[in-house]
Amino acid sequence: MAHFAELDSNNKVLRVVVGCNQDVENNGGEQSEQAAEYFKTVVPLSKNGVKWVQTSYNNNFRKQYAGIDSTYDSTKNKFIAPKPYDSWSLDVNDDWQPPVSRPTIKKDSNGITYGIRWDEENIRWLGTVGTDDIWQWNPNTITWDILPR
């Protein structure tokens, strides 16, 4: 199945729609402008839409599958995911990176596995068990510290 992302005038993805592979093949082929133009006749653009761009569900081209609020960079010919947090920045591969590297250790000294979530307000990683934040990541010592209560 072919997938097309509808872009607004700022190249932001408004929606992603499934199309027919045979229609793509018959109208210029994969990733072609002709296929995208033809797709407009099958699925008209919405009120704020200005063009369709093909995206790959399996991330085979244009970096990654387009999602709502992703941005299409026409110079790099790729989709870039929405910025997850204000403090994060794009790396050279156009992936969002936190200001503190994500911890790779996911267990405490007792072997309890916990979830990891980003705390934007305090610019840090938290280790959680259930709904409770229990640890904060210390990038200097590369260990988890118990959160003060």
Protein Blocks (a to p, Z undefined) as FASTA:
>chain_A
ZZdddddfkopafbdcdddfklmmmnopahiaklmmmmmmmmccdfklcbdcdddfklpg
ghiacdehiacdfklopacdddfbfkbccdfkopacdfbdcdfbfcdfkopacdddddfk
nopadddehjbcfbdcdfklopacdddZZ
